[in-house]
Amino acid sequence: MENLNLSRHISGQFNNELENVRNQVMQMGGLIEQQLMDALSAMAENDIELARKVIIKDNEVNQFETTVDQDCSRIIAKRQPAASDLRLILTIMKTVTELERVGDSVTSIAKMVIENHGQKVPSLIGLENMGQIVSKMLHNALDAFTRLDLHAAIAVHNEDKKVNRQYESILRELMTFMMEDPRSVPFVLKVLASARSIERIGDRCQNICEQIVYLVKGVDVRHATEEEINALIN
């Protein structure tokens, strides 16, 4: 398998085009990372103004996805890339799709803050803890993408187990809360939706890391077991 080298092309313009789309992914990732932190802060502090700002910024996230997809399609049509170049472009296109979906989940969290404002809801400490885990996962996944770091990508991939355990614990806690106070059901359902949104962000981070593995190793691990994925660095 050939080594990835983003500066080897005879055409300097091709190098610039590839670097440009990579930089756009990193900018998009940085925006979404900040959006996630803001949404979690809005939830912890019941800050509806911050939540509204998060929702408004979603249009910018969507524009990033559209622009990157268009640029990648233009490169494919113009350059007809092969081997690692094609893997890079495919990885970028799939990664921006995952990032856009992270943005959608973040927006859902912000909407929950607004819709539940002033209502009696259960403690959100578990939700906040899970949010911090996925926030770190997203940061590390983006860093792994920037550095094409296989070890870091697989480490992030393995972190999703913590998110799943936390999610199951939150589900049990919220179900108990609803049984004790049936009047809370409409509000708790919104909190449940936010818990699901946060859990899905962890899944999206896993998907991004699987794309990094594909880019670096040329191996599709979307349906591989954790043991099979870990074996790639042993």
C-alpha positions as CSV (number, residue, x, y, z in Angstrom):
1,M,0.0,0.0,0.0
2,E,1.5,3.4,-1.0
3,N,2.2,5.9,1.7
4,L,0.1,9.0,1.9
5,N,1.9,12.0,0.7
6,L,-0.1,15.1,0.0
7,S,2.8,17.1,-1.6
8,R,4.0,14.6,-4.2
9,H,2.0,15.7,-7.3
10,I,3.6,17.2,-10.4
11,S,0.7,19.7,-10.5
12,G,1.1,22.2,-7.7
13,Q,-2.5,23.3,-8.3
14,F,-3.7,19.7,-7.5
15,N,-1.8,19.9,-4.2
16,N,-3.5,23.2,-3.4
17,E,-6.9,21.8,-4.2
18,L,-6.4,18.8,-1.9
19,E,-5.0,21.0,0.9
20,N,-7.9,23.4,0.5
21,V,-10.6,20.8,1.0
22,R,-8.7,19.4,4.0
23,N,-8.5,22.8,5.5
24,Q,-12.2,23.3,5.0
25,V,-13.0,20.1,6.9
26,M,-10.8,21.3,9.8
27,Q,-12.6,24.7,9.8
28,M,-16.0,23.0,9.7
29,G,-14.9,20.6,12.5
30,G,-13.7,23.6,14.6
31,L,-17.0,25.3,14.2
32,I,-19.0,22.2,15.2
33,E,-16.7,21.6,18.2
34,Q,-17.4,25.1,19.5
35,Q,-21.1,24.6,18.8
36,L,-21.2,21.4,20.8
37,M,-19.4,23.1,23.7
38,D,-21.9,26.0,23.6
39,A,-24.9,23.6,23.5
40,L,-23.6,21.7,26.5
41,S,-23.0,25.0,28.3
42,A,-26.5,26.2,27.4
43,M,-27.9,22.9,28.8
44,A,-25.9,23.1,32.0
45,E,-26.7,26.7,32.7
46,N,-30.2,26.8,31.2
47,D,-29.0,29.6,28.9
48,I,-31.6,30.0,26.2
49,E,-29.8,32.9,24.5
50,L,-26.7,30.7,24.0
51,A,-29.0,27.9,22.8
52,R,-30.5,30.2,20.1
53,K,-27.0,31.2,18.9
54,V,-26.2,27.5,18.5
55,I,-29.3,27.0,16.4
56,I,-28.5,30.0,14.2
57,K,-25.0,28.8,13.5
58,D,-26.3,25.5,12.0
59,N,-26.8,27.3,8.6
60,E,-23.0,27.9,8.5
61,V,-22.4,24.2,9.2
62,N,-24.7,23.2,6.3
63,Q,-22.9,25.7,4.0
64,F,-19.6,24.1,4.8
65,E,-20.9,20.7,3.8
66,T,-22.3,21.9,0.5
67,T,-19.1,23.8,-0.4
68,V,-16.8,20.9,0.4
69,D,-18.9,18.4,-1.5
70,Q,-18.9,20.7,-4.5
71,D,-15.2,21.1,-4.3
72,C,-14.6,17.4,-4.0
73,S,-16.9,16.6,-6.9
74,R,-15.0,19.2,-9.0
75,I,-11.6,17.6,-8.1
76,I,-12.9,14.1,-9.1
77,A,-14.2,15.4,-12.4
78,K,-11.1,17.4,-13.2
79,R,-8.3,15.3,-11.8
80,Q,-9.7,11.8,-11.9
81,P,-7.7,10.9,-8.8
82,A,-6.7,7.3,-8.0
83,A,-5.3,5.3,-5.1
84,S,-4.6,7.4,-2.0
85,D,-5.8,10.6,-3.6
86,L,-9.2,9.1,-4.3
87,R,-9.3,7.7,-0.7
88,L,-8.6,11.1,0.6
89,I,-11.4,12.8,-1.3
90,L,-13.9,10.0,-0.4
91,T,-12.9,10.3,3.2
92,I,-13.3,14.0,3.2
93,M,-16.8,13.7,1.6
94,K,-17.9,11.1,4.2
95,T,-16.4,13.0,7.0
96,V,-18.2,16.3,6.3
97,T,-21.5,14.3,6.1
98,E,-20.8,12.9,9.6
99,L,-19.9,16.4,10.8
100,E,-23.1,17.9,9.4
101,R,-25.0,15.2,11.3
102,V,-23.1,16.1,14.5
103,G,-24.3,19.6,13.8
104,D,-27.9,18.4,13.6
105,S,-27.6,16.6,16.9
106,V,-26.1,19.7,18.5
107,T,-29.0,21.8,17.2
108,S,-31.4,19.2,18.8
109,I,-29.7,19.7,22.2
110,A,-30.1,23.5,21.9
111,K,-33.8,23.2,21.0
112,M,-34.4,21.0,24.1
113,V,-32.9,23.8,26.2
114,I,-35.3,26.3,24.8
115,E,-38.4,24.0,24.9
116,N,-37.8,22.9,28.5
117,H,-36.9,26.3,29.7
118,G,-38.6,27.0,33.1
119,Q,-39.9,23.4,33.4
120,K,-39.1,20.9,36.2
121,V,-36.7,18.4,34.6
122,P,-34.6,15.7,36.2
123,S,-31.0,16.3,37.1
124,L,-28.9,16.6,33.9
125,I,-25.6,15.7,35.5
126,G,-25.4,12.4,33.7
127,L,-26.2,14.1,30.5
128,E,-23.5,16.7,31.0
129,N,-21.0,14.0,31.8
130,M,-21.8,12.1,28.6
131,G,-21.6,15.4,26.7
132,Q,-18.1,16.0,28.0
133,I,-17.1,12.5,26.9
134,V,-18.4,13.0,23.3
135,S,-16.9,16.6,23.2
136,K,-13.5,15.1,23.9
137,M,-14.1,12.3,21.4
138,L,-15.0,14.9,18.7
139,H,-11.9,17.0,19.5
140,N,-9.6,13.9,19.3
141,A,-11.3,12.6,16.2
142,L,-10.7,15.9,14.4
143,D,-7.1,16.0,15.7
144,A,-6.6,12.4,14.3
145,F,-8.0,13.5,11.0
146,T,-5.6,16.5,10.9
147,R,-2.6,14.4,11.6
148,L,-3.8,11.2,9.9
149,D,-3.0,9.4,13.1
150,L,-4.1,5.8,13.0
151,H,-3.5,5.1,16.7
152,A,-5.4,8.2,17.8
153,A,-8.3,7.3,15.6
154,I,-8.6,3.8,17.0
155,A,-8.3,5.1,20.5
156,V,-11.3,7.5,19.9
157,H,-13.2,4.6,18.3
158,N,-12.8,2.6,21.5
159,E,-14.1,5.4,23.7
160,D,-17.6,5.0,22.4
161,K,-18.1,2.2,24.9
162,K,-18.1,4.8,27.7
163,V,-20.8,6.8,25.9
164,N,-23.0,3.8,25.5
165,R,-22.7,2.8,29.2
166,Q,-23.5,6.4,30.3
167,Y,-26.5,6.5,27.9
168,E,-28.0,3.3,29.3
169,S,-27.6,4.7,32.8
170,I,-29.4,7.9,31.9
171,L,-32.2,6.0,30.3
172,R,-32.8,4.1,33.5
173,E,-32.7,7.3,35.5
174,L,-35.2,9.1,33.3
175,M,-37.6,6.2,33.2
176,T,-37.7,6.2,37.0
177,F,-38.3,9.9,37.0
178,M,-41.3,9.6,34.7
179,M,-42.8,6.8,36.7
180,E,-42.5,8.9,39.9
181,D,-44.0,12.0,38.3
182,P,-46.2,11.2,35.2
183,R,-46.7,15.0,34.7
184,S,-43.0,15.2,33.7
185,V,-43.4,12.9,30.7
186,P,-43.5,15.6,28.0
187,F,-40.4,17.3,29.3
188,V,-38.5,14.2,30.1
189,L,-39.1,12.9,26.6
190,K,-37.3,15.9,25.3
191,V,-34.4,15.2,27.6
192,L,-34.4,11.6,26.4
193,A,-34.1,12.9,22.8
194,S,-31.1,15.0,23.8
195,A,-29.5,12.0,25.5
196,R,-30.0,10.2,22.2
197,S,-28.5,13.1,20.3
198,I,-25.4,13.1,22.4
199,E,-25.1,9.3,22.1
200,R,-25.3,9.7,18.3
201,I,-22.5,12.2,18.3
202,G,-20.3,9.5,19.8
203,D,-21.4,7.2,17.0
204,R,-20.5,9.9,14.4
205,C,-17.1,10.3,16.0
206,Q,-16.6,6.5,15.6
207,N,-17.6,6.8,11.9
208,I,-15.1,9.6,11.3
209,C,-12.4,7.4,12.9
210,E,-13.3,4.5,10.6
211,Q,-12.8,6.8,7.7
212,I,-9.4,7.8,9.0
213,V,-8.5,4.1,9.2
214,Y,-9.7,3.6,5.6
215,L,-7.6,6.6,4.5
216,V,-4.4,5.5,6.2
217,K,-4.6,1.7,5.8
218,G,-6.9,1.3,2.8
219,V,-9.0,-1.0,4.8
220,D,-12.8,-0.7,5.2
221,V,-13.5,-1.3,8.9
222,R,-17.1,-0.1,9.1
223,H,-18.4,-3.6,9.9
224,A,-15.3,-4.9,11.6
225,T,-15.2,-5.9,15.3
226,E,-13.3,-3.9,17.9
227,E,-10.7,-6.6,18.0
228,E,-10.2,-6.6,14.3
229,I,-9.8,-2.8,14.3
230,N,-7.4,-2.8,17.2
231,A,-5.3,-5.5,15.5
232,L,-4.4,-2.9,12.8
233,I,-2.0,-1.2,15.3
234,N,-0.6,-4.3,16.9
